[in-house]
Amino acid sequence: MTETVAGRPVVDGVGIIPGFVNSYTLRSGEETYLIDTGFSRKAPKIVRAFEEAKLPLDRVGKVLLTHHHIDHMGGAAYLVASTRAALACHDEDAPFVDGRVRPPMPLLMRLFMRVHPAPVAVRLKEGDRVGPLVVLHVPGHTPGEVAFYDAAEKTLFSGDSVVEHEGHLSIPAAKYASNLEQAVQSLERLRALDVEVLLPGHGVPVSRNVAALLDDLIRRAPADYLHRPAK
C-alpha cells in the first residue's frame, strides 16, 4: 500500500520538496520525519506541501538535519516551533545550530542572510537509529555531517556528503568544506552500503547505477578535489 507523503513521491513512503536544497519527508507507520529544511524562506513551501497532502504538520515527530549549513537548517527554528517536533543533528554540529557558536560563513552571506538558531533536542552520533534510519557520521563537509540510511529500503539520504549534478555525483566545492580530505575519505563509507536510491541534498534523486556512479566519483575524487592523481 502506497502511503501519502508530503511533497512529490520518490519511493514508497518518501517525498521530496525540491529547492536549492532538497527537503525530504519520510513516513514510517504513524511517524513522519522531515530531513533538512532549506533556507528560512522555504518554510512556507514545506507547510504547503503538508497542506496539499492533507497531512497535519504536527504529524512530524522529528526534524533531522544532515549538517549545520544555513541552506539546510535555515528554516528549522520556524518549523520546530510550528510542529513541536524534536530537532536532531550530530553532536559536533549542534553548537552551530543552536547558536552557541557562530557558524563559519562567507562575509557576503553573513551580510545578507540571518541565521535563526534552533534548539537541538536530540544529539545524534554514529550508529543511532531514528525510526527505520541509521545515522552515519560522514564528516568533511562539516565536522558533524551525517547521512541517513534505510537498509530495508536501500535508500540513502546523503545531505551534502554526496550531491548530484547533471547525471554525475560530486561533493561540494572546497570552500564549503571543513576538511576536504575527510570528505573524500567519507565516500568509501557510503560506497560500502547497499544503495538503490540516493537522495542528495542538491540535485535530483538517483535510482539507477548508484554504485557505479559512486565508484566513478571515488576514482575521480583525489585528482578533482585533492589535486593528486588517483591510485
N, C-alpha and C positions, 0 to 999 in steps of 0.2 A: 504494500500500500504506500503510495507516494504521500509524504507529509507536506502540508502547506508551510512554506517558508517565506520570510520577509526577504525581498529582493528577487532578482532573476534566478530561477533554479539553475543549479550547475549539475549536481548529482542529488540523489535522494537525500533529503534532509539538510541540504546545504544551499544557501542563496548568496548571491553576490550583489552588493550595492557599489557599482563601479564609480570611479572618480580618479583624480590624480593619484590617490591611494585607494586601493580596493578595501572595502569593509565586507566582512562575511558574517552570515548568520548560520548557526548550526542548531538544529532541533534534535534532541535526544530524549524520547519519551515526552514528559511534560516540561522538560527543561529546555530553555533556549540560551545560547551563548552568542555574544557579539564579539567578533575578533577585529580589532583596530577600528578607530572612529574617524580617521581622517582629520583634516583641519577643523577648527570650530565651526566654520561656515557650512560644513557638511552635515552637521547635526540635524537640521530640519529635513534634509533628504532622507536620513535614516528613519526619522519619525514617520515621514510619509510612506516609506516602504512598509513599515508595520501597519499603518492605517490601510494601505491598499491591499495587504494580505489579510486584513480583518483579524490581526493578532494584537492582543493588548501589549503595550510596551512594557508593562510590569511583568510580562512573561520572562523577560531577560533576567536570568539569575546571576550571571557573571559577565563583565566586560573584560576581555582578555587583550592585553597589549603585547605585541611582538617585541617592541622596544620603545624607548622614550622620545624619539624624534617627534617634533611638533606636528609633522604631517601625518603621523599615525595616532597621536594622543591628544591632539588639539581640542577635540570635541568631548573628551572623556568627562570633564567636570560637569558639563551640562547633562550628558546622558546618564551619568551615575545619579545625579540629583533627580532626574526625571523618572528613572526606573527603580531607584533604590537598590540597584544591583551592586554586588561587590566588585570592586576594581582589582584586577590581578595583573602583576607583571613580575619580572625576575627581580630578585633581591638587589642585584647590582645596579639596576636602572631605577629602582624605586625612589632614591633621593632626588632624581631629576624630575620624576613625575609628580611627586608630592610637594615640590618646591623648596626642599631643604638645601638643594644645591642648584646653582644656576646652570642650565644645560649649555654646552658649547654650541655656538650658533654664529654663522657669518654676520658681520655688522649690519649689512643691509637688511637681512632677515630679521634681526633683532629690532631694527628701527620700525619696520612695517608690520610685524606680527607680534601680537601679545600672547605670551604663554599663560594659560589658565591652569594653575596647579590643581591636581585632583588627589583626593585621599586614597592611598593604596591600602586595601583591606586584606589582600592575600599576596604574600611574597612567594613567588614561585622559585623552584630550584629543579635541577636536573632530575628527571625520573618521576616527578609529581604527576598525578592523574587528575584531570578535570573532566568529569563525565567520561566519555569514550576517548578522550585525548590524552596523550602522553606528552609531557613537556621535555623538549630537547634544548639544552643550552648550546647555542651555536654562535659564540662571541666573535667579534671582529668589526662588524658594522657599528655596534655599540658593545660595551662590556657585558650587558645583560640581554643581548639579542636572543630570542627563543623562537623555535618553530613548534608547531602543534601537530602531532601525528596520530591519526586514527588507523591503527593496524588492521582492524576488522574490515574497514572500507578501503584501505590502502590509499588514504588521502593525506596530503601534507599541506598545511598552511605555513608557508615559508617566510612570511614577512619580507624583510629585505636581505635575508641570508642568501636567497636566490631570487632574481626577478626575470621577467620575460620581456624581450624586445625584438619585434619583427621576426618571430619564429625561432629565435635563439634564446638561450639562457645566459645571464650575466650576473655580475654583482655590481652594486652601486660604485660610483667613482671614488677614487682615493680620498678626495677632500671631504667626503662624508663619513669616512671610516675612522673608528678609534684605533684600530690596529689591522691594517690591510693584510698582513701576513697571516694573522689569526683568522681573518675572514676567508682567505683561500684555504687554510687548513680545515675549516669547518665544512667545506664542501665534501670532503671524504666521509664525514659523519652522515651527511644526508644521502650520499650515494649508497651507503650500506643498507638503507631502508628499502623495503618493497613498496614502491610508489607507482600507482596507476594514474592518479590525478594530483597535479601540482597546482596549488592555489597561491600565487605570488602576491606580494604587496603592491607591485607595479606590473603593468602589462595584463595579459589575458590568461585565463586558466589553460593549463596544458594537460591534455588527456591522451596524447599519443606519443610514444617513443620517449618517455620521460627519462629512462635510464640512459639511452643513447645520447640525449641532449645533455645530461649531467656529465657523462663521460667526455663529451666534446668540450664542455666548459672546464672541466678539471685538466684536460690536456692543454688548453689554451691559457689557463689562468696564470701560470708563472711568468710567461712572456708578456701577456696582455696587462697584467696588474702589478707584477713584481719586477718586471723588466729583466727577467733572466730566462733562458731557454728551458723548456720542459725537458725532463729526463727521457 
